[in-house]
């Protein structure tokens, strides 16, 4: 009952960092919404995206297991990855479940909602956009790289952007942001987990309009190929260069790192 009366919190990001954060937040409040990026194109998610036109399910799967009622058992099941079989090798069972539920329910939103009920998750999951979107990067030498899985492997990043640039936001994500008491951005890879959400125009507009307390949680580890030689101020600089200033009130960082 205490958690049901807890504050409305939005977690925004992607990757494993968001799942770690959600595991802690669900002990405080059940009024949680995880806003996740939909630009992943590698591994099992990338294969399902290419084969079925499916929104990449990997980050959605991580959030589902983090918010699941019986996390220890469900995490083992949903994260199970097939190690053999021509069609199954490399796929995680959770990604296949999301793909199946989309087909059964007739849409991604409906599929996520039904699987959330099966797993008895605490909170909601809202992709930042509901259309097909790719992350691209311009490198320092002027080269354009398309695909999240390729960014970080080809050279120093100058900027990232979405293709198409003017993708529509998921209305559920926008509504959650506007109604939130607290919005936590990160932790996660600044270029490939954080910015793909913030580059959706209506998402960043909702963040600016929201009356919530907004916190950016800076990664404590270097992302090879992305944030080599970065300090916390460099993470903030990259965000402000892409989406402008005054986006968050506080930055949580490693106090032993020079700013």
QUIHUFEN-V8243 format. One record per residue. N is the residue number from 1. RES is the residue in one letter. NEAR is the number of other ideal C-beta (glycine too) atoms within 12 Angstrom. D_FIRST is the distance of its C-alpha to the first C-alpha in Angstrom with 2 decimals. Layout:
n=<N N>
res=<RES RES>
near=<NEAR NEAR>
d_first=<D_FIRST D_FIRST>
//
This chain:
n=<1 2 3 4 5 6 7 8 9 10 11 12 13 14 15 16 17 18 19 20 21 22 23 24 25 26 27 28 29 30 31 32 33 34 35 36 37 38 39 40 41 42 43 44 45 46 47 48 49 50 51 52 53 54 55 56 57 58 59 60 61 62 63 64 65 66 67 68 69 70 71 72 73 74 75 76 77 78 79 80 81 82 83 84 85 86 87 88 89 90 91 92 93 94 95 96 97 98 99 100 101 102 103 104 105 106 107 108 109 110 111 112 113 114 115 116 117 118 119 120 121 122 123 124 125 126 127 128 129 130 131 132 133 134 135 136 137 138 139 140 141 142 143 144 145 146 147 148 149 150 151 152 153 154 155 156 157 158 159 160 161 162 163 164 165 166 167 168 169 170 171 172 173 174 175 176 177 178 179 180 181 182 183 184 185 186 187 188 189 190 191 192 193 194 195 196 197 198 199 200 201 202 203 204 205 206 207 208 209 210 211 212 213 214 215 216 217 218 219 220 221 222 223 224 225 226 227 228 229 230 231 232 233 234 235 236 237 238 239 240 241 242 243 244 245 246 247 248 249 250 251 252 253 254 255 256 257 258 259>
res=<X X X X X X X X X X X X X X X X X X X X X X X X X X X X X X X X X X X X X X X X X X X X X X X X X X X X X X X X X X X X X X X X X X X X X X X X X X X X X X X X X X X X X X X X X X X X X X X X X X X X X X X X X X X X X X X X X X X X X X X X X X X X X X X X X X X X X X X X X X X X X X X X X X X X X X X X X X X X X X X X X X X X X X X X X X X X X X X X X X X X X X X X X X X X X X X X X X X X X X X X X X X X X X X X X X X X X X X X X X X X X X X X X X X X X X X X X X X X X X X X X X X X X X X X X X X X X X X X X X X>
near=<7 11 19 15 12 20 23 30 38 45 53 54 41 45 42 27 37 44 36 24 39 43 27 20 33 32 19 24 28 25 26 40 45 49 52 52 52 42 48 41 33 26 24 36 39 26 28 35 31 19 16 24 15 35 38 45 43 45 50 49 50 41 48 45 43 41 43 33 22 17 26 14 15 26 26 16 22 35 28 21 23 19 11 10 11 8 13 18 14 22 33 34 27 38 41 34 34 47 33 21 30 31 19 18 21 12 19 36 26 19 33 42 25 24 36 35 18 24 32 19 34 32 37 35 47 41 47 52 38 27 21 23 36 35 47 31 39 23 24 13 13 13 18 22 32 22 29 39 27 28 40 28 20 23 20 25 37 22 25 40 31 35 24 18 16 15 28 23 33 36 21 30 40 33 22 36 42 26 24 35 25 32 44 43 48 41 36 44 39 44 44 40 46 49 42 45 53 47 40 42 25 28 44 36 21 35 41 23 19 30 17 30 20 33 29 35 34 38 39 22 20 21 30 14 23 35 33 16 14 31 22 28 19 27 40 32 19 33 39 21 21 30 32 17 13 14 35 32 18 19 29 24 24 19 11 9 19 12 16>
d_first=<0.00 3.80 5.42 5.00 6.44 8.74 12.45 14.41 16.48 19.59 21.36 25.02 27.58 28.60 29.81 28.32 27.19 24.51 23.07 23.01 21.16 18.49 17.91 17.08 15.09 12.63 11.61 10.68 9.40 9.23 11.50 14.54 18.04 20.83 24.22 26.88 30.66 32.81 36.11 36.22 39.48 39.99 39.62 37.90 36.24 39.67 41.31 38.85 39.21 42.98 43.25 40.80 40.17 36.54 34.29 34.03 31.03 30.95 28.49 26.28 26.40 25.44 22.28 21.39 21.82 19.95 16.79 17.36 15.03 18.00 19.69 22.56 24.04 23.45 24.84 27.99 28.43 27.73 29.69 32.56 35.78 38.90 41.92 44.64 45.79 47.57 44.80 41.70 42.64 40.40 37.68 34.11 32.57 29.50 31.87 33.65 30.48 29.63 33.26 33.21 30.07 31.67 34.74 32.96 30.78 33.53 32.00 30.13 27.13 26.83 27.42 24.68 22.18 23.35 23.35 19.82 18.82 21.06 19.54 15.90 15.42 12.43 14.03 17.53 21.08 23.83 27.41 29.08 31.92 32.65 36.43 38.67 38.97 40.75 40.68 44.16 45.55 48.74 50.11 52.22 55.38 54.54 53.58 50.86 48.55 46.36 43.42 40.50 41.74 45.11 43.98 44.40 47.19 49.96 50.32 48.87 46.56 47.56 44.95 42.73 42.33 41.06 43.34 43.24 42.53 41.02 38.33 35.84 32.20 29.38 28.06 24.44 24.80 26.43 23.80 20.98 23.20 24.00 20.42 19.19 18.41 19.62 22.04 23.11 26.49 27.45 28.17 30.77 34.45 35.47 38.00 36.52 32.70 32.05 35.01 34.88 31.71 33.18 36.48 35.02 36.22 33.42 30.75 32.44 33.08 29.39 28.69 31.32 30.05 26.36 25.31 22.85 23.61 25.51 26.05 28.55 28.17 31.72 32.71 34.02 36.41 39.40 39.43 43.05 44.93 42.34 41.74 44.61 45.41 42.44 40.86 37.66 39.82 41.23 37.84 37.19 40.79 40.44 37.37 39.11 42.32 40.62 38.23 39.28 38.04 35.11 32.56 30.09 29.63 29.27 30.57 29.12 32.06 33.72 35.14 38.10 39.26 41.76 40.65>
//
